[in-house]
Amino acid sequence: MFDYGQKVMEHFANPRNVGEIENPDGVGTVGNPVCGDLMSFYIKVEDGRLADVKFKTFGCGAAIAVSSMVSEMAKGKTLKDAMMITNKMVAQELGGLPENKLHCSNLGADALHKAIENYQANSGQGTAKCCCPYCDGCISPQESLCRTCGKTFVFCENCHQPYLEGSKQCPHCGVK
């Protein structure tokens, strides 16, 4: 049995912002074939801010709690600020997650980022930046280096997320 904190249990038992947005401005879906979690985020953008954020998650209690927390953290933020939400921030906001459930916080932030990138691509705003999973510095898909910590990345051909060069599989989607 996993040792979940009170905040994780509250978001699991009473998740916020569950569902889909009709005619969303952006949609982002990520999954992890290893654990079976699948998260989709739907966003509505008004005046450069996330006016509404909803999610649908198929997965464990931690995945549901993470999705709920990400939706609360992102709602009302500017697109730039929402893109700065990291897996580390999500786990901290939830009061921590068991080590073997930290990947869920990756998925939540990644799905939100994909929804924003989808919106930006569809609205002609270009490609958004993503965050280094090691130091939270921003890197762009055109770069293979985090300018903050100096780690070198490759981008997964499946989910397009960065992972450390030399890794045997993508930690986001599990593809080798």
C-alpha positions as CSV (number, residue, x, y, z in Angstrom):
1,M,0.0,0.0,0.0
2,F,1.2,3.5,-0.8
3,D,1.6,6.2,1.8
4,Y,-0.4,9.2,0.4
5,G,-0.6,12.5,2.2
6,Q,-3.9,14.2,3.1
7,K,-3.8,16.6,0.1
8,V,-3.4,13.7,-2.4
9,M,-6.3,11.8,-0.8
10,E,-8.5,14.9,-0.9
11,H,-7.8,15.5,-4.6
12,F,-8.3,11.8,-5.4
13,A,-11.6,11.6,-3.4
14,N,-12.9,15.0,-4.6
15,P,-11.1,15.9,-7.9
16,R,-11.6,19.4,-9.2
17,N,-12.3,20.3,-12.9
18,V,-13.1,16.8,-14.1
19,G,-14.5,16.6,-17.6
20,E,-14.1,18.1,-21.1
21,I,-14.5,21.6,-22.4
22,E,-16.9,21.9,-25.3
23,N,-15.0,23.4,-28.3
24,P,-11.6,23.6,-26.4
25,D,-8.9,26.0,-27.6
26,G,-6.3,23.3,-26.9
27,V,-6.1,19.6,-26.0
28,G,-3.2,17.6,-24.7
29,T,-3.0,13.9,-24.1
30,V,-0.1,11.9,-22.6
31,G,0.1,8.3,-21.4
32,N,2.6,5.9,-19.8
33,P,2.3,2.4,-21.3
34,V,4.3,1.0,-18.4
35,C,1.8,2.0,-15.6
36,G,-1.3,2.4,-17.9
37,D,-2.0,6.1,-16.9
38,L,-3.6,8.3,-19.5
39,M,-4.3,12.0,-19.0
40,S,-6.1,14.5,-21.3
41,F,-6.3,18.2,-20.6
42,Y,-8.7,20.6,-22.2
43,I,-8.1,24.4,-22.1
44,K,-10.1,27.5,-22.9
45,V,-7.9,30.7,-23.4
46,E,-9.1,34.2,-22.9
47,D,-6.9,37.3,-23.1
48,G,-3.7,35.1,-22.9
49,R,-4.9,33.4,-19.7
50,L,-6.3,29.9,-19.0
51,A,-9.9,30.8,-18.4
52,D,-10.9,27.1,-17.9
53,V,-8.9,23.9,-17.5
54,K,-10.5,20.5,-17.3
55,F,-9.1,17.0,-17.5
56,K,-10.0,13.3,-18.0
57,T,-7.7,10.8,-16.4
58,F,-7.6,7.0,-16.6
59,G,-5.2,5.8,-13.9
60,C,-4.4,5.3,-10.3
61,G,-5.3,7.6,-7.4
62,A,-2.1,9.5,-7.7
63,A,-2.7,10.2,-11.4
64,I,-6.2,11.5,-10.6
65,A,-4.9,13.7,-7.7
66,V,-2.1,15.1,-9.9
67,S,-4.6,16.0,-12.7
68,S,-6.8,17.7,-10.2
69,M,-3.9,19.7,-8.7
70,V,-2.5,20.6,-12.1
71,S,-5.9,22.0,-13.2
72,E,-6.1,24.1,-10.1
73,M,-2.5,25.3,-10.4
74,A,-3.0,26.3,-14.1
75,K,-6.5,27.9,-14.0
76,G,-6.3,31.7,-14.4
77,K,-2.5,31.7,-15.1
78,T,-1.0,33.2,-18.3
79,L,0.1,30.7,-20.9
80,K,3.7,31.5,-20.0
81,D,3.2,30.9,-16.3
82,A,1.2,27.7,-16.9
83,M,4.1,26.4,-19.1
84,M,6.4,26.9,-16.1
85,I,4.4,24.4,-14.0
86,T,6.7,21.4,-13.5
87,N,6.4,17.9,-12.1
88,K,8.4,19.0,-9.1
89,M,6.0,21.8,-8.4
90,V,3.0,19.6,-8.7
91,A,4.4,17.0,-6.3
92,Q,5.4,19.7,-3.8
93,E,1.9,21.3,-4.0
94,L,0.4,17.9,-3.2
95,G,2.7,17.5,-0.2
96,G,4.8,14.8,-1.9
97,L,4.2,11.6,-3.7
98,P,5.7,8.1,-3.1
99,E,8.8,7.7,-5.2
100,N,7.2,5.1,-7.5
101,K,4.3,7.6,-8.2
102,L,6.4,10.7,-9.1
103,H,6.0,9.8,-12.8
104,C,2.3,10.8,-12.4
105,S,3.3,14.4,-11.8
106,N,5.3,14.3,-15.0
107,L,2.3,13.2,-16.9
108,G,0.0,15.9,-15.5
109,A,2.4,18.8,-16.3
110,D,3.2,17.2,-19.7
111,A,-0.5,16.9,-20.7
112,L,-1.1,20.6,-19.7
113,H,1.9,21.7,-21.7
114,K,0.7,19.7,-24.7
115,A,-2.7,21.4,-24.5
116,I,-1.0,24.8,-24.5
117,E,1.3,23.8,-27.3
118,N,-1.8,22.6,-29.3
119,Y,-3.5,26.0,-28.7
120,Q,-0.4,27.9,-29.7
121,A,0.1,25.8,-32.9
122,N,-3.6,26.3,-33.8
123,S,-3.6,30.0,-33.1
124,G,-0.3,30.7,-35.0
125,Q,1.6,31.5,-31.9
126,G,4.4,29.1,-32.6
127,T,5.8,26.3,-30.4
128,A,5.9,26.7,-26.7
129,K,8.9,25.9,-24.5
130,C,9.1,23.0,-22.2
131,C,10.8,22.6,-18.9
132,C,13.9,20.5,-18.0
133,P,12.8,17.7,-15.8
134,Y,16.0,18.0,-13.8
135,C,16.2,21.6,-12.9
136,D,13.0,23.2,-14.1
137,G,14.8,25.5,-16.6
138,C,13.2,26.0,-19.9
139,I,14.4,24.3,-23.1
140,S,12.8,24.5,-26.5
141,P,12.3,21.5,-28.9
142,Q,14.9,23.2,-31.3
143,E,17.6,22.9,-28.6
144,S,19.2,19.8,-27.1
145,L,20.8,21.5,-24.1
146,C,19.3,23.0,-20.9
147,R,21.0,26.3,-20.5
148,T,20.3,26.2,-16.8
149,C,21.9,22.9,-15.7
150,G,23.8,22.0,-18.8
151,K,22.3,18.5,-19.3
152,T,21.9,17.3,-22.9
153,F,18.6,16.0,-24.1
154,V,17.0,14.2,-26.9
155,F,13.3,14.6,-27.8
156,C,11.1,11.4,-27.9
157,E,9.8,10.6,-31.3
158,N,6.6,9.4,-29.8
159,C,5.6,12.1,-27.2
160,H,8.1,14.8,-28.2
161,Q,9.1,15.4,-24.6
162,P,12.8,15.9,-23.5
163,Y,14.7,13.2,-21.8
164,L,18.3,12.8,-20.8
165,E,20.6,11.8,-23.7
166,G,21.8,8.2,-23.2
167,S,18.7,7.0,-21.4
168,K,17.4,3.7,-22.6
169,Q,13.7,4.8,-22.7
170,C,11.6,7.9,-22.5
171,P,10.5,8.5,-18.9
172,H,7.3,10.2,-20.1
173,C,5.8,7.6,-22.4
174,G,8.1,4.6,-21.9
175,V,9.1,4.2,-25.6
176,K,12.6,2.8,-26.0
